[in-house]
C-alpha cells in the first residue's frame, strides 16, 4: 500500500455547526496501484460498526470514484445501488477495480447519477501536496452536497535521502 495523499471525512447527518463529526473516512493511497479505502467508524458512539471497502480507482476519475463510493456505501442511494448491482461484475466484492469490474459507459452513467443526489452530507476533502486529484477538483462543483476542500498552504518537509529541509508556502 502506498502513502495516503487524500483524506475525506464524511458526516451523514449534518446540522448547523462548524466542523464535522465524521461517521465515515475515505482515504486515497497513491504510489504503485492507487486505492480508495472507505471505513465506517463513528468515533462518537460506543458501537463497533467498523466496515471497510477498497476500490482501485481510475486514474482519470479518482475523485468521481470516491464520490460514487460515498453514494453506494454511505448514502446507499437506491437508484445507484440497483444499477451497480446490474453493472458491476460482482458488486459484493470488498475490493473492486474500476477498470476491470465495470464497463466504462456504465461507470460514467453512475458518476452522472451520483452528481445529482441531493443530500445533507457534509464532506471535508483534505488533499496533500502532489496528489493526483489536485487537477480533478473542478468536478466538485457538480455535486449537490456540502463540501469543504483543504489543500496545502504551508509545508516543511525533511527529505532524509537528500539531507535537506524544504519549506513551501506561508503560515
Protein Blocks (a to p, Z undefined) as FASTA:
>chain_A
ZZdfbdcdddfbacddehjddfbdcdddeehjaddddddddfkbcbdcbdcddddddfkl
mmmmmmmmmmmmmnopaklmmmmmmmpmblmbmbdcfklmpcfklmmmmmmmmmmpccfb
dcdddddehiaklmmmmmmmmpcbdcdddddfbdcdddfklopacdedjZZ
